[in-house]
C-alpha cells in the first residue's frame, strides 16, 4: 500500500481536492440562488416599465396628435421596446441554474 507524504501539496492530496470541490459546489449553488433572485427582480422591473410605457402610449394615443407626432410616438415605442429586449437579453441569459426568458421584438 502506497502511503501519502506527510505534507503533500493540495494538488496531490485527494482529500484536499474533495474539500475544494465541496467549497466550489457550495459557492456555485449560492451564486445560482443570487442569479435567480436578480433575474426575478429584473423581470419585475421590466414588467413595471412596460406597463408604464403602455399607459403612456394609451394617453398619447388618446390625445389629438399631428401625423408627425404620431409617427414619432410609434418610433419611440418601438425603440424603447428594442432597448428593453436588449437589456433582457443581456441579463436574461440561460444557465445551468434555470432558463431565462427573452423579450419579444417590436
Helices and strands as residue ranges (DSSP letters): H 14-62, H 67-91
